Amino acid sequence: MLKLVEDFFTAEKLNWNKLGSVCTDRAPAMLGVRSGFLTLVKEKNPKVIGTHCIIHREALASRTMSQPLKQALDCAKVVNYIKASALNTRIFRKVCQDMDAGYDSLLLHTSVRWLSKGNMLIRHARLLPEVIECLKIQHKQELKTDIAAVMFQNRLAFLADIFFHLNELNRNLQGVGAKILGLQDKIAAFFAKPKLWETKIQPGQRVAVFPMMNKMSETNGINSIIQSESVDHFNSLIEEFRRYFPGVEHDTPMVALNKEPF
């Protein structure tokens, strides 16, 4: 990897001494004390500062959740069952067409592509009646019983809404021309949202920013258990973000000076 970067520096006539910092995802191959990429770069310029990718930190902070919510996240096994077989996929597509669903397929996810997990949850929540019907046709009573439970459906709806907002934050941290000060402002703005959501999630109430929960509450309602789990998740989410982004809620004098130099 260093050879490729070194060839690029040579071709573009760039000076290693002008390099200020290197941002990585903290993988061992990047940070190894002997042969890691950052170590090799510091051989070229010892003054280089190593930083942790802000998008990767956001993804790591987003993964915190309680055991009940992790169990709801296991809905991936239902998705895998339907997607793993061509026959199951055709049956599910036919069920979706017969029930006039907005989609005719579920989405897989991979841990490498963090956004895909949120997309999988949202699609699963939207096609929940079709999934239950497909499992009924396939006589998968155990899987059907799990996802037909009211608590599971409420938790799935909650996770789908939360991951939607986390995916939005993740996408806002990407793009050409993004500046670190602007990205930190977006992270800082997100800190205020869970506290606001906490005040909105009440039994019998609708929450505009949680459409999946609103749809589910029309039949199941938001009970005190889901409310308690939601509040706990909001608090743990804020704690994780503070751990990965210490001090981002308050501008340091240097940051304030860069934002308003006059």
Backbone bond lengths (Angstrom), bond angles and torsions (degrees), N, CA, C in turn:
res aa  C-N    CA-C-N  psi(-1)  N-CA   C-N-CA  omega(-1)  CA-C   N-CA-C  phi
1 M - - - 1.458 - - 1.528 110.88 -
2 L 1.331 116.22 -44.27 1.462 119.49 179.33 1.525 111.01 -61.06
3 K 1.335 116.15 -35.25 1.469 120.20 -179.81 1.529 110.22 -61.62
4 L 1.321 117.00 -40.82 1.456 120.30 178.81 1.527 110.95 -64.34
5 V 1.329 116.06 -44.80 1.465 120.18 179.24 1.526 110.32 -64.72
6 E 1.329 115.88 -41.46 1.467 120.36 -179.91 1.523 111.08 -63.28
7 D 1.327 116.99 -40.57 1.469 120.65 177.60 1.529 110.76 -64.36
8 F 1.347 116.03 -37.80 1.461 119.67 178.60 1.521 110.82 -66.39
9 F 1.336 116.81 -44.06 1.461 121.06 178.14 1.529 110.27 -58.92
10 T 1.323 116.32 -41.34 1.466 120.77 -179.13 1.519 110.94 -67.51
11 A 1.338 116.24 -44.85 1.465 119.89 -178.27 1.526 111.64 -65.02
12 E 1.337 116.70 -36.42 1.464 121.36 -177.85 1.531 112.63 -92.98
13 K 1.351 115.99 1.73 1.466 122.35 179.25 1.536 111.45 57.11
14 L 1.325 114.92 46.84 1.464 120.84 178.35 1.524 110.04 -94.71
15 N 1.323 115.71 148.94 1.462 121.88 -177.28 1.530 109.32 -101.46
16 W 1.351 116.76 125.81 1.464 120.67 178.95 1.526 111.57 -60.16
17 N 1.313 117.23 -30.38 1.474 120.58 -178.29 1.532 112.40 -69.47
18 K 1.328 116.62 -14.85 1.467 120.54 178.72 1.536 111.81 -88.61
19 L 1.329 116.10 -6.60 1.461 120.33 -178.96 1.528 109.53 -77.39
20 G 1.338 117.13 122.84 1.457 120.78 -175.90 1.515 114.15 -93.69
21 S 1.335 117.75 -40.16 1.462 120.10 -176.53 1.521 110.78 -154.01
22 V 1.325 115.06 161.03 1.463 122.58 176.43 1.522 107.70 -128.23
23 C 1.327 116.40 125.87 1.463 121.41 -179.64 1.526 109.03 -101.96
24 T 1.349 116.77 127.94 1.466 121.66 -179.09 1.521 109.96 -130.65
25 D 1.334 115.34 174.37 1.465 120.34 176.02 1.529 111.56 -97.33
26 R 1.324 116.99 14.99 1.463 124.07 177.22 1.536 113.35 67.39
27 A 1.310 117.60 21.35 1.467 119.98 175.84 1.527 109.29 -70.96
28 P 1.340 118.42 147.87 1.472 121.17 -179.67 1.526 113.16 -54.61
29 A 1.331 116.96 -35.98 1.463 120.05 -179.59 1.523 111.50 -65.43
30 M 1.344 115.63 -23.82 1.459 119.50 179.94 1.520 112.00 -89.53
31 L 1.330 116.80 -29.99 1.461 120.26 -170.27 1.523 114.45 -112.75
32 G 1.337 118.06 1.10 1.460 120.08 -177.22 1.524 112.62 -50.35
33 V 1.347 117.29 137.60 1.465 120.92 -175.45 1.526 111.97 -71.44
34 R 1.337 117.89 -16.81 1.465 120.40 -177.95 1.529 112.02 -107.32
35 S 1.328 116.20 -50.61 1.456 118.43 -173.69 1.531 112.95 -127.13
36 G 1.341 118.15 10.29 1.457 120.51 178.52 1.514 111.52 -65.96
37 F 1.327 116.03 155.87 1.464 121.11 -176.16 1.528 111.69 -58.40
38 L 1.335 116.89 -44.18 1.461 120.49 -178.30 1.523 110.74 -63.92
39 T 1.338 117.01 -39.12 1.462 121.19 178.35 1.524 110.88 -62.74
40 L 1.329 116.73 -42.21 1.463 121.19 179.53 1.528 111.23 -66.96
41 V 1.342 116.01 -36.32 1.465 119.22 177.61 1.523 110.45 -65.57
42 K 1.349 115.90 -38.93 1.469 119.05 -179.92 1.523 112.23 -67.48
43 E 1.321 117.40 -19.98 1.460 119.52 172.88 1.526 110.36 -68.18
44 K 1.329 115.88 -29.09 1.463 120.52 176.85 1.523 111.21 -81.06
45 N 1.352 115.28 -37.60 1.461 120.90 -179.52 1.522 109.06 -147.55
46 P 1.326 118.74 99.02 1.475 122.24 -176.72 1.522 114.24 -61.80
47 K 1.321 117.93 -17.36 1.462 120.98 -176.90 1.526 113.20 -85.41
48 V 1.312 117.62 -2.42 1.463 121.02 -178.46 1.533 110.25 -63.39
49 I 1.326 116.74 136.98 1.459 123.20 178.80 1.527 108.91 -101.41
50 G 1.323 116.80 131.63 1.463 121.26 177.14 1.518 110.68 -93.72
51 T 1.323 117.78 129.77 1.459 122.48 179.49 1.530 110.06 -124.68
52 H 1.332 115.19 158.99 1.465 121.92 -178.88 1.519 108.55 -97.48
53 C 1.326 117.11 128.72 1.464 123.68 -178.29 1.531 111.00 -51.51
54 I 1.325 117.53 127.85 1.457 121.82 -176.39 1.525 111.16 -68.62
55 I 1.331 117.94 -32.40 1.464 120.96 178.64 1.522 110.24 -69.96
56 H 1.334 116.49 -39.53 1.462 119.89 178.76 1.522 110.79 -67.11
57 R 1.325 117.18 -38.62 1.468 120.31 177.77 1.529 110.74 -63.42
58 E 1.329 116.58 -40.18 1.467 120.01 178.45 1.522 110.62 -63.09
59 A 1.328 116.91 -41.06 1.464 120.72 179.24 1.528 111.30 -64.98
60 L 1.334 117.07 -40.66 1.466 120.51 179.11 1.529 111.15 -66.32
61 A 1.321 116.63 -42.43 1.465 120.07 179.96 1.528 111.47 -65.43
62 S 1.328 116.91 -29.55 1.465 121.03 -176.68 1.517 112.84 -74.15
63 R 1.327 118.13 -15.30 1.457 120.36 -173.09 1.524 114.05 -81.45
64 T 1.299 118.20 -6.91 1.455 119.77 -178.84 1.520 110.80 -70.74
65 M 1.322 117.47 133.56 1.463 122.40 175.86 1.517 110.16 -165.93
66 S 1.318 115.74 157.84 1.462 121.71 -178.50 1.525 110.30 -75.21
67 Q 1.336 115.66 168.82 1.459 120.64 -178.47 1.527 112.44 -62.93
68 P 1.351 119.69 -43.23 1.476 118.77 177.86 1.526 112.71 -59.00
69 L 1.340 117.11 -38.49 1.457 119.55 179.08 1.527 111.18 -71.50
70 K 1.335 116.54 -33.84 1.462 119.56 175.94 1.527 110.61 -63.38
71 Q 1.328 116.38 -36.57 1.461 119.79 177.79 1.526 111.12 -65.57
72 A 1.331 115.87 -36.98 1.470 119.17 176.14 1.517 110.65 -66.73
73 L 1.321 115.62 -32.50 1.470 120.31 178.10 1.530 111.29 -67.25
74 D 1.322 116.64 -17.30 1.464 120.73 177.98 1.518 112.45 -70.11
75 C 1.343 116.59 1.60 1.464 119.31 175.51 1.520 110.61 -58.56
76 A 1.336 116.24 -13.96 1.459 120.18 177.85 1.530 111.36 -58.92
77 K 1.339 117.10 -27.70 1.463 119.08 -179.57 1.531 110.62 -68.25
78 V 1.334 117.43 -30.81 1.461 120.92 175.45 1.527 109.74 -69.25
79 V 1.332 115.67 -42.83 1.461 120.20 177.72 1.524 110.06 -61.23
80 N 1.322 116.07 -43.52 1.464 120.25 179.83 1.523 111.38 -62.77
81 Y 1.337 116.57 -38.68 1.472 120.21 179.95 1.532 110.80 -62.28
82 I 1.334 116.14 -44.43 1.465 120.02 -177.89 1.527 111.43 -72.17
83 K 1.346 116.62 -39.74 1.461 120.06 -175.85 1.526 112.94 -80.38
84 A 1.336 117.39 -18.13 1.465 119.86 -173.47 1.524 112.48 -76.04
85 S 1.324 117.12 -18.73 1.458 121.04 -176.19 1.524 109.74 -121.52
86 A 1.331 115.78 135.07 1.466 120.20 177.46 1.524 110.73 -63.68
87 L 1.342 116.35 -37.04 1.467 120.69 178.63 1.523 110.90 -64.28
88 N 1.338 116.28 -47.30 1.465 119.70 179.35 1.527 111.25 -61.69
89 T 1.320 115.97 -38.20 1.462 120.22 179.19 1.518 111.11 -63.51
90 R 1.344 117.28 -41.94 1.470 121.06 179.31 1.530 111.12 -67.16
91 I 1.336 115.96 -40.77 1.470 119.51 178.20 1.521 110.53 -62.75
92 F 1.327 116.19 -44.20 1.459 119.83 -179.27 1.528 110.91 -64.55
93 R 1.337 116.97 -40.19 1.467 120.17 178.75 1.529 110.57 -61.80
94 K 1.354 116.09 -41.43 1.468 120.27 179.46 1.526 110.50 -65.82
95 V 1.327 117.71 -40.08 1.466 121.18 177.51 1.522 110.42 -61.32
96 C 1.320 117.03 -43.83 1.470 121.61 179.87 1.530 110.46 -62.40
97 Q 1.325 116.73 -40.85 1.472 120.11 178.93 1.522 111.32 -66.47
98 D 1.336 116.72 -41.56 1.468 120.75 -179.81 1.521 111.97 -66.85
99 M 1.332 116.99 -31.20 1.463 120.78 -177.96 1.526 112.44 -96.46
100 D 1.352 116.01 9.36 1.472 121.96 178.04 1.531 112.31 54.10
101 A 1.326 115.69 44.47 1.464 120.57 178.78 1.529 110.38 -74.71
102 G 1.321 115.77 157.71 1.460 120.17 179.48 1.517 113.28 -73.82
103 Y 1.328 117.07 -18.27 1.464 123.02 179.23 1.522 108.26 -133.60
104 D 1.318 115.95 164.19 1.464 119.37 177.80 1.518 112.81 -127.24
105 S 1.344 116.73 16.43 1.466 119.47 178.46 1.517 110.19 -155.10
106 L 1.330 115.52 154.15 1.460 122.10 174.67 1.520 109.39 -92.80
107 L 1.315 116.32 168.20 1.463 121.62 -178.98 1.523 109.99 -113.02
108 L 1.318 116.01 137.82 1.461 120.96 172.38 1.520 109.15 -85.17
109 H 1.319 116.24 164.22 1.461 119.48 175.61 1.517 109.44 -137.29
110 T 1.308 115.12 159.05 1.459 121.12 176.47 1.518 108.76 -135.08
111 S 1.317 117.14 145.86 1.470 120.87 -177.50 1.522 111.48 -64.49
112 V 1.334 116.93 -25.75 1.467 120.04 -179.20 1.525 109.98 -68.88
113 R 1.327 116.35 -38.23 1.465 120.78 179.74 1.531 108.20 -101.51
114 W 1.334 115.91 94.18 1.459 121.47 -171.76 1.521 111.83 -62.42
115 L 1.331 118.79 -37.85 1.455 121.21 -178.04 1.521 111.87 -61.75
116 S 1.339 116.77 -27.56 1.459 119.99 -176.07 1.524 111.78 -65.72
117 K 1.328 118.16 -27.40 1.463 120.44 -179.97 1.530 110.20 -66.76
118 G 1.302 117.29 -42.16 1.457 120.59 177.04 1.517 111.59 -65.32
119 N 1.328 116.92 -41.16 1.467 120.74 178.42 1.524 111.00 -63.40
120 M 1.333 116.71 -38.66 1.457 120.98 178.46 1.524 110.78 -63.72
121 L 1.335 117.54 -44.33 1.463 121.67 -179.52 1.529 111.75 -63.88
122 I 1.313 116.87 -43.39 1.466 120.95 -178.69 1.522 110.72 -63.94
123 R 1.337 116.28 -45.87 1.463 119.64 179.37 1.531 111.04 -64.45
124 H 1.340 116.45 -39.98 1.460 120.89 179.61 1.527 110.42 -62.95
125 A 1.329 117.08 -43.21 1.463 120.72 -179.67 1.529 111.36 -64.70
126 R 1.327 116.61 -38.44 1.461 120.23 -179.00 1.532 112.28 -70.63
127 L 1.325 116.37 -29.10 1.462 120.96 -177.55 1.533 112.01 -105.92
128 L 1.330 117.06 22.14 1.462 120.25 -176.04 1.534 113.28 -58.93
129 P 1.336 120.47 -45.20 1.480 119.21 178.12 1.527 112.29 -60.79
130 E 1.334 115.94 -38.58 1.467 119.86 179.72 1.520 111.35 -68.59
131 V 1.329 117.09 -36.87 1.462 120.71 177.75 1.526 110.37 -64.25
132 I 1.337 116.57 -44.55 1.468 120.70 179.77 1.523 110.56 -61.82
133 E 1.341 116.84 -42.25 1.460 120.76 179.65 1.527 111.41 -64.94
134 C 1.333 116.30 -39.65 1.466 120.33 178.94 1.526 110.84 -64.15
135 L 1.322 117.56 -43.44 1.465 121.09 178.65 1.527 111.23 -65.65
136 K 1.334 116.01 -32.13 1.467 120.10 177.06 1.522 110.25 -66.25
137 I 1.323 116.23 -42.48 1.468 120.33 178.76 1.518 110.82 -64.31
138 Q 1.337 116.58 -36.92 1.460 121.91 -178.38 1.528 112.89 -83.91
139 H 1.332 116.41 0.14 1.470 122.16 179.25 1.541 112.31 60.10
140 K 1.331 115.72 35.88 1.461 121.14 175.75 1.528 108.06 -94.37
141 Q 1.327 115.10 73.43 1.457 120.52 -172.30 1.521 112.47 -63.97
142 E 1.345 116.44 -37.46 1.471 119.71 -178.04 1.524 111.06 -64.57
143 L 1.327 116.67 -47.14 1.466 120.11 179.10 1.527 110.23 -66.40
144 K 1.318 116.84 -39.58 1.467 120.98 -179.38 1.520 110.72 -63.75
145 T 1.330 116.76 -42.25 1.463 120.92 -179.40 1.522 111.05 -62.58
146 D 1.331 116.28 -39.96 1.471 120.57 -178.48 1.518 111.83 -62.64
147 I 1.332 116.60 -48.67 1.470 118.76 -173.62 1.524 112.21 -85.36
148 A 1.340 117.77 -11.91 1.467 120.21 177.06 1.522 111.93 -84.23
149 A 1.338 117.39 -11.84 1.461 121.07 179.66 1.530 110.34 -64.74
150 V 1.320 116.14 139.63 1.464 121.65 -177.01 1.528 111.22 -60.86
151 M 1.337 117.60 -44.63 1.463 120.47 -178.69 1.518 111.26 -62.59
152 F 1.347 116.58 -40.48 1.467 119.48 178.29 1.526 110.29 -61.95
153 Q 1.301 117.57 -44.60 1.462 120.96 -177.90 1.527 111.44 -64.45
154 N 1.331 116.28 -39.81 1.470 119.50 177.53 1.527 111.35 -64.37
155 R 1.334 116.04 -43.24 1.460 119.48 179.25 1.524 111.74 -67.17
156 L 1.323 116.76 -38.74 1.461 120.20 177.60 1.523 110.87 -62.36
157 A 1.335 116.58 -43.18 1.464 120.47 178.61 1.524 110.92 -63.04
158 F 1.335 116.36 -42.09 1.469 120.92 178.57 1.531 110.80 -62.03
159 L 1.337 116.83 -46.36 1.462 120.26 179.90 1.527 111.66 -63.81
160 A 1.327 116.87 -39.59 1.462 120.04 179.52 1.528 110.64 -61.33
161 D 1.326 116.90 -41.79 1.471 120.13 179.41 1.520 111.67 -69.22
162 I 1.331 117.08 -42.68 1.461 120.41 -179.80 1.522 110.78 -63.51
163 F 1.327 116.44 -45.84 1.467 119.70 -179.53 1.525 111.74 -66.42
164 F 1.317 117.25 -28.28 1.465 119.13 175.12 1.525 110.50 -60.93
165 H 1.342 116.33 -45.87 1.470 120.22 -179.59 1.534 111.02 -69.74
166 L 1.329 117.15 -36.62 1.466 119.60 177.65 1.521 110.82 -67.34
167 N 1.331 117.26 -37.87 1.459 120.58 176.76 1.525 111.32 -65.14
168 E 1.341 115.99 -38.65 1.457 119.92 177.12 1.527 110.68 -61.63
169 L 1.336 116.38 -43.51 1.460 120.48 177.28 1.518 110.54 -62.04
170 N 1.338 116.80 -44.07 1.459 120.86 -179.42 1.516 110.91 -61.00
171 R 1.318 117.94 -43.24 1.470 121.01 179.39 1.529 111.16 -66.28
172 N 1.338 116.68 -35.98 1.467 119.65 179.76 1.524 112.70 -68.69
173 L 1.346 116.13 -18.81 1.463 119.63 178.31 1.531 111.97 -86.58
174 Q 1.324 116.96 -1.30 1.454 121.31 -178.36 1.518 110.30 -108.65
175 G 1.322 115.48 169.94 1.464 120.03 176.22 1.515 112.53 119.17
176 V 1.311 113.88 156.91 1.465 121.00 -179.17 1.524 110.25 -72.56
177 G 1.311 116.05 139.20 1.462 120.87 175.10 1.514 115.06 81.89
178 A 1.337 117.46 9.71 1.468 119.61 179.40 1.525 110.29 -68.87
179 K 1.321 116.32 138.98 1.463 122.51 179.84 1.529 109.54 -109.42
180 I 1.316 116.44 145.43 1.459 121.67 -175.50 1.525 111.80 -59.32
181 L 1.332 118.02 -37.16 1.466 119.96 -179.41 1.528 110.92 -66.35
182 G 1.323 116.21 -39.60 1.457 119.88 177.46 1.516 112.07 -66.80
183 L 1.333 116.88 -38.88 1.465 121.14 178.79 1.527 111.01 -66.23
184 Q 1.318 116.94 -39.83 1.464 120.19 177.69 1.526 110.99 -64.69
185 D 1.330 117.20 -36.14 1.463 120.39 177.31 1.528 111.19 -63.58
186 K 1.342 116.33 -37.58 1.466 120.12 179.29 1.530 110.88 -67.81
187 I 1.330 116.17 -38.67 1.466 119.76 176.51 1.526 110.07 -66.08
188 A 1.321 116.65 -43.60 1.466 120.89 -179.68 1.532 110.91 -62.76
189 A 1.332 117.01 -38.36 1.464 120.50 179.32 1.525 110.75 -65.60
190 F 1.334 117.00 -32.74 1.461 120.35 -179.18 1.528 111.41 -68.08
191 F 1.343 117.63 -27.65 1.459 121.19 -179.55 1.535 111.72 -56.80
192 A 1.327 116.91 -33.91 1.468 120.41 -175.68 1.527 112.59 -78.54
193 K 1.322 117.55 -19.87 1.463 120.07 -173.30 1.531 113.94 -68.01
194 P 1.348 119.88 -48.33 1.470 118.32 -179.43 1.523 114.33 -57.04
195 K 1.323 117.05 -36.90 1.466 119.41 178.04 1.524 111.18 -65.99
196 L 1.326 116.04 -36.26 1.464 119.93 176.99 1.525 110.47 -68.95
197 W 1.332 116.73 -43.26 1.468 120.08 178.80 1.522 111.30 -61.58
198 E 1.326 115.67 -35.92 1.469 120.04 -178.95 1.520 111.51 -59.33
199 T 1.326 116.78 -36.93 1.466 120.40 -179.52 1.524 112.04 -75.44
200 K 1.330 116.98 -19.16 1.464 120.96 -176.18 1.522 113.11 -89.91
201 I 1.348 116.73 -30.43 1.463 119.44 -176.43 1.518 109.66 -80.17
202 Q 1.316 114.86 100.82 1.460 121.95 179.18 1.525 108.43 -133.66
203 P 1.331 117.82 146.84 1.469 119.95 177.87 1.521 111.93 -54.99
204 G 1.333 115.53 128.81 1.459 120.23 177.24 1.511 114.86 86.04
205 Q 1.343 118.10 -3.28 1.455 121.06 -179.11 1.527 110.52 -103.63
206 R 1.348 114.62 156.17 1.463 121.30 175.09 1.518 109.05 -102.87
207 V 1.340 115.57 141.37 1.461 121.19 -178.99 1.519 107.91 -116.76
208 A 1.329 116.66 115.80 1.463 121.00 -172.93 1.529 112.63 -59.28
209 V 1.337 116.97 -34.43 1.469 119.61 -175.99 1.520 112.36 -84.39
210 F 1.339 117.59 -1.71 1.467 121.65 179.29 1.534 109.50 -121.18
211 P 1.325 118.57 73.81 1.475 121.04 -175.35 1.524 113.75 -63.41
212 M 1.332 117.84 -36.19 1.460 120.38 -179.66 1.535 110.92 -66.25
213 M 1.319 116.19 -41.43 1.468 119.90 177.53 1.523 110.78 -66.30
214 N 1.335 116.61 -36.90 1.456 119.73 177.37 1.526 110.95 -61.70
215 K 1.329 115.66 -44.73 1.468 119.92 179.95 1.523 110.62 -63.85
216 M 1.339 116.42 -41.24 1.458 120.23 -179.25 1.526 111.38 -69.99
217 S 1.331 116.58 -34.03 1.464 120.06 -177.69 1.527 112.21 -69.36
218 E 1.341 117.35 -18.97 1.453 120.45 178.24 1.534 111.24 -63.47
219 T 1.340 115.71 -30.05 1.471 119.68 179.62 1.528 112.21 -108.29
220 N 1.343 116.59 -39.42 1.468 119.82 -174.82 1.520 113.32 -99.27
221 G 1.344 116.67 -31.02 1.451 120.09 -174.87 1.526 111.17 79.06
222 I 1.314 117.17 158.98 1.470 122.50 176.92 1.525 107.42 -96.81
223 N 1.316 117.17 107.42 1.465 119.38 -177.99 1.525 110.96 -89.03
224 S 1.329 115.40 174.88 1.469 120.86 -175.08 1.532 111.86 -66.25
225 I 1.343 117.51 -29.53 1.472 119.81 -179.96 1.520 110.40 -67.14
226 I 1.332 116.90 -46.66 1.462 120.99 178.27 1.521 110.34 -63.66
227 Q 1.326 116.70 -39.31 1.464 119.96 178.03 1.519 110.65 -61.00
228 S 1.338 117.33 -45.63 1.460 121.58 -179.90 1.527 110.89 -64.16
229 E 1.325 117.08 -44.16 1.467 120.52 179.47 1.530 110.90 -64.49
230 S 1.317 116.51 -36.51 1.464 120.48 179.13 1.520 111.08 -64.68
231 V 1.328 116.17 -46.42 1.467 120.66 179.53 1.527 110.50 -62.16
232 D 1.325 117.62 -43.40 1.465 121.29 178.04 1.526 111.02 -60.87
233 H 1.339 115.66 -40.08 1.464 119.20 179.99 1.526 111.03 -67.36
234 F 1.317 117.15 -39.66 1.466 120.22 177.91 1.534 110.70 -60.84
235 N 1.336 116.22 -44.26 1.469 120.38 -179.14 1.526 111.68 -64.88
236 S 1.339 116.66 -43.65 1.471 119.45 179.94 1.523 110.99 -68.41
237 L 1.336 116.40 -32.34 1.465 120.15 178.18 1.527 110.48 -65.20
238 I 1.328 116.58 -43.26 1.471 120.42 178.59 1.527 110.33 -64.35
239 E 1.332 116.89 -41.93 1.470 120.51 179.67 1.525 110.99 -60.98
240 E 1.333 117.42 -42.85 1.463 120.74 179.53 1.516 111.38 -66.26
241 F 1.318 117.71 -40.42 1.462 120.46 178.54 1.524 110.66 -65.00
242 R 1.318 116.50 -37.40 1.465 119.08 177.83 1.528 111.01 -68.33
243 R 1.322 116.35 -32.25 1.472 120.20 179.29 1.526 110.80 -70.23
244 Y 1.314 116.54 -39.34 1.470 120.00 -178.99 1.530 112.81 -85.96
245 F 1.344 116.52 -20.43 1.465 120.50 -179.91 1.526 109.81 -129.40
246 P 1.326 117.88 65.63 1.467 119.95 -178.23 1.526 112.01 -65.65
247 G 1.322 115.14 132.85 1.463 120.18 175.55 1.509 115.47 78.98
248 V 1.351 118.68 1.15 1.460 119.02 -175.09 1.528 111.76 -73.78
249 E 1.337 117.50 -18.73 1.469 120.36 -179.67 1.520 112.09 -71.65
250 H 1.323 117.67 -22.63 1.462 120.84 -176.91 1.527 108.89 -127.27
251 D 1.318 116.04 127.43 1.462 120.72 -179.38 1.519 111.06 -69.21
252 T 1.322 115.85 133.46 1.461 120.62 171.09 1.533 108.27 -75.22
253 P 1.330 118.49 161.75 1.476 119.69 178.50 1.529 113.24 -55.31
254 M 1.352 116.91 -36.38 1.456 119.19 -179.75 1.525 111.32 -68.52
255 V 1.348 116.40 -40.66 1.467 120.09 177.82 1.518 110.42 -65.32
256 A 1.325 117.08 -42.59 1.456 121.30 179.33 1.524 110.86 -62.03
257 L 1.330 115.91 -38.07 1.469 120.37 179.21 1.516 111.22 -66.01
258 N 1.346 116.53 -39.10 1.469 119.48 179.49 1.523 111.55 -69.65
259 K 1.331 117.77 -31.64 1.459 120.92 178.60 1.521 111.83 -74.12
260 E 1.337 116.05 -41.86 1.462 121.81 -178.86 1.526 109.58 -130.27
261 P 1.329 117.77 79.52 1.481 120.06 -175.08 1.519 114.29 -66.42
262 F 1.352 117.60 -16.93 1.453 119.25 -178.05 1.534 112.00 -106.21
